[in-house]
Structures are given as structure tokens and as C-alpha cells.
Amino acid sequence: MTSHEASLTGLVIRPETADDHRDVHEVHTRAFGDSDRIPGLVQALRVAEAALAPMSFVAGVDGRVVGHVLLSAARLDAPRRIVDVLSLSPLGVVPEFQGQGIGTQLIAHALDAADRQGVPLVFLEGSPHYYGTRGFEGAGALGFRSPSLRIPEAAFQVARLSAHEPWMTGTFVYSEVFWAFDCVGLRDPED
């Protein structure tokens, strides 16, 4: 796989290696706050048994890892059959490098890699204002059902790739790892 050069001087996007694990942990700790939940999710997804191998990419600037994106196996419960799809989560960039297009480049690289692997769909939960300009559409309006009532309708999004066929609709199903780490939808902070 070749490196993906971006407009930011010195930015290289490449596959994550085992040597990057500590840096990726730091990226998500800083991007999402002091919680260990997101770094723990990443670690668990790396080793989870799944129909599709995870695809993990880092963004480096001058040799320093400043961003990370992970695509992991999920399923679509379609009327014809179960379809292997991917979930894009998490996406993180360290705060001092946010707003420079690194997240956009990571998303583009990840979607291109998924498309080359023949994956038909990539799902995520996130801001429609951000992801809507980066290849994602509202999934509900396209015939997909959310795996949880706690996911705001606007946040449930999908990117339809080259291998997508019109019959591929139905319910999106996260892998068990997302449920185990309680990383599906929004929890009521009052509870």
C-alpha cells in the first residue's frame, strides 16, 4: 500500500503498525479526553475475530503520529442475506493538528481502501455537517435501520461504495466489541 500525501506539508497517511499502538493510544486519549474507553475500543477491535480484518491508518507529520482512523467489521442484516460491511470508528486527531484537513484525508484514505477491498458499505455515527461533505449520507433515508434508538437519526450515516447493490438495505449491526465498550449511541447523562 502506498502512502497518501496530503496538502499539509509533511503529512503522510499509512497503515498502522504495532510500533504505532502507543502513539495511537495517545491520539485518542488527547482527542477524546482523559477516558480510556476509546483507546480500549481500538485495542479490542484490533484483535477481535471478525469476517473482515480491520483496516487501521495513521497520519504522521514529520514522523509524529497525529491522527488515526479505524475501519472494523460489522454486518448488515439485509433481506437477502447478511452482508459484511465496515464501521468507521474512531477517527481522532490530536487537538493542535485539528482543523487542518487531517481527518478529511484519513477518511478519504480509509474509504478508498475499503472500496479497493470490495466492501459495499461503511457506516458511522457522527456529525452530518462534518461527514456529509466527506462521502457519507443519512443512512435512514436510504433504507438502513439503526442498531440503537440512542443514535440520533442525523448521526447515523453511510458511505455507499462501488460494490454496493440496491438490495443491500436493512439493519446495521455493530460488532460485539462496540457493545462491550458501550460505544453505541448516546447515553443520557442524567442516568
C-alpha positions in Angstrom: 0.0 0.0 0.0 1.3 3.4 -0.9 1.4 6.4 1.4 -1.2 9.1 0.8 0.3 12.6 0.6 -2.0 15.5 1.6 -1.8 19.2 1.1 -0.4 19.7 4.7 3.4 19.8 4.3 5.0 16.7 5.7 1.7 14.7 6.2 1.8 11.0 5.3 -1.1 8.6 5.8 0.0 5.0 6.0 -1.2 1.7 7.6 -0.8 1.4 11.3 1.9 -0.9 12.6 2.4 -2.5 16.0 5.0 0.2 16.7 2.3 2.8 16.4 0.0 1.4 19.1 1.3 3.7 21.9 1.0 6.8 19.7 -2.5 5.8 18.6 -3.5 5.4 22.2 -2.2 8.9 22.9 -4.0 10.4 19.8 -7.4 9.1 21.1 -6.7 10.0 24.7 -6.0 13.6 23.7 -8.7 13.8 21.0 -11.5 12.4 23.2 -10.3 13.5 26.7 -8.8 11.5 29.6 -11.1 8.5 29.2 -9.6 5.1 28.3 -12.7 3.9 26.6 -11.9 4.9 23.0 -8.2 3.6 23.2 -9.6 0.4 24.8 -12.1 0.1 22.0 -9.3 0.4 19.4 -7.2 -2.2 21.2 -10.1 -4.7 21.4 -11.1 -4.1 17.7 -7.5 -4.8 16.6 -7.7 -8.4 18.0 -11.4 -9.3 17.7 -12.3 -12.2 15.4 -14.3 -10.9 12.5 -15.3 -11.7 9.0 -13.3 -8.7 7.7 -9.9 -7.7 9.0 -9.7 -4.2 10.5 -8.1 -1.5 8.4 -6.2 1.0 10.5 -4.4 4.1 9.3 -2.3 6.7 10.9 -1.5 10.3 9.9 2.0 11.4 10.5 3.6 14.8 10.4 7.4 14.9 10.3 7.5 11.3 11.8 5.0 12.1 14.6 1.6 10.3 14.7 -1.0 13.0 14.9 -4.2 11.2 13.7 -5.7 7.8 13.4 -8.8 6.1 11.8 -10.1 2.6 12.2 -12.4 0.6 10.0 -13.7 -2.6 11.6 -16.1 -5.4 10.7 -19.8 -5.0 11.1 -22.8 -6.6 9.5 -25.9 -5.5 7.5 -28.9 -7.7 8.2 -30.3 -7.4 4.6 -33.5 -9.1 3.4 -31.5 -11.5 1.1 -28.6 -12.3 3.4 -26.1 -10.9 5.9 -23.7 -8.5 4.2 -20.2 -7.9 5.7 -19.6 -4.2 6.0 -17.4 -1.8 7.9 -17.7 0.7 10.6 -15.6 3.9 10.6 -14.8 4.5 14.3 -12.9 6.0 15.9 -11.4 8.9 14.0 -9.1 11.1 16.0 -6.6 13.9 15.5 -4.6 15.5 18.3 -6.0 18.9 19.2 -3.1 21.0 17.9 -3.5 19.5 14.5 -7.3 19.6 14.2 -8.8 21.9 11.6 -6.0 21.3 9.1 -7.7 18.7 6.9 -6.0 15.6 8.5 -9.3 14.0 9.5 -10.6 14.6 6.0 -7.6 12.9 4.5 -7.8 10.0 6.9 -11.5 9.5 5.9 -10.7 9.6 2.2 -7.9 7.2 2.6 -10.0 4.8 4.6 -12.9 4.9 2.2 -10.6 4.3 -0.8 -9.0 1.3 1.0 -12.5 -0.2 1.8 -13.6 0.4 -1.8 -10.5 -1.4 -3.1 -11.3 -4.4 -0.8 -14.8 -4.6 -2.4 -16.6 -3.6 0.8 -20.0 -2.3 -0.2 -20.8 0.0 2.7 -19.1 1.9 5.6 -21.3 3.1 8.5 -20.6 5.6 11.3 -22.2 7.7 14.0 -21.2 11.4 13.7 -21.9 14.9 12.7 -23.7 15.1 9.4 -22.2 18.5 8.8 -18.7 17.1 9.0 -19.1 13.6 7.5 -21.8 14.7 4.9 -19.1 16.6 3.0 -16.8 13.6 3.2 -18.7 10.9 1.3 -21.4 10.0 3.9 -25.2 10.3 3.6 -28.0 9.9 6.1 -28.5 6.2 6.4 -32.1 6.2 7.4 -33.3 8.0 4.3 -31.5 5.3 2.2 -33.4 2.4 3.8 -31.0 1.4 6.6 -32.1 0.9 10.1 -30.0 2.0 13.1 -28.8 -0.6 15.6 -29.9 1.6 18.6 -32.6 4.1 19.4 -29.9 6.0 21.2 -28.3 7.0 17.9 -29.7 10.4 16.7 -31.2 9.9 13.2 -29.0 12.6 11.7 -25.8 11.0 13.1 -26.5 7.5 11.6 -24.6 7.7 8.3 -23.4 5.5 5.5 -20.9 5.7 2.6 -22.1 3.6 -0.4 -19.0 2.2 -2.2 -18.6 0.7 -5.7 -19.7 -2.9 -4.6 -23.0 -1.6 -3.1 -26.1 -3.0 -4.8 -29.7 -1.6 -4.4 -30.9 -4.7 -2.5 -28.3 -4.0 0.3 -30.6 -2.4 2.8 -31.6 -3.4 6.3 -30.4 -3.2 9.8 -26.8 -2.2 10.6 -25.3 -4.4 13.3 -22.2 -3.4 15.3 -19.7 -6.0 16.3 -19.9 -7.2 19.9 -16.8 -5.0 20.8 -18.8 -1.8 20.4 -21.5 -3.0 22.7 -19.0 -4.3 25.3 -17.3 -0.8 25.4 -20.7 0.9 25.4 -19.7 2.8 22.3 -23.1 2.7 20.5 -25.3 5.8 20.6 -25.6 8.5 23.3 -26.2 7.8 26.9 -28.4 10.1 29.0 -26.0 11.9 31.3 -28.8 12.1 33.9 -28.8 8.3 34.4 
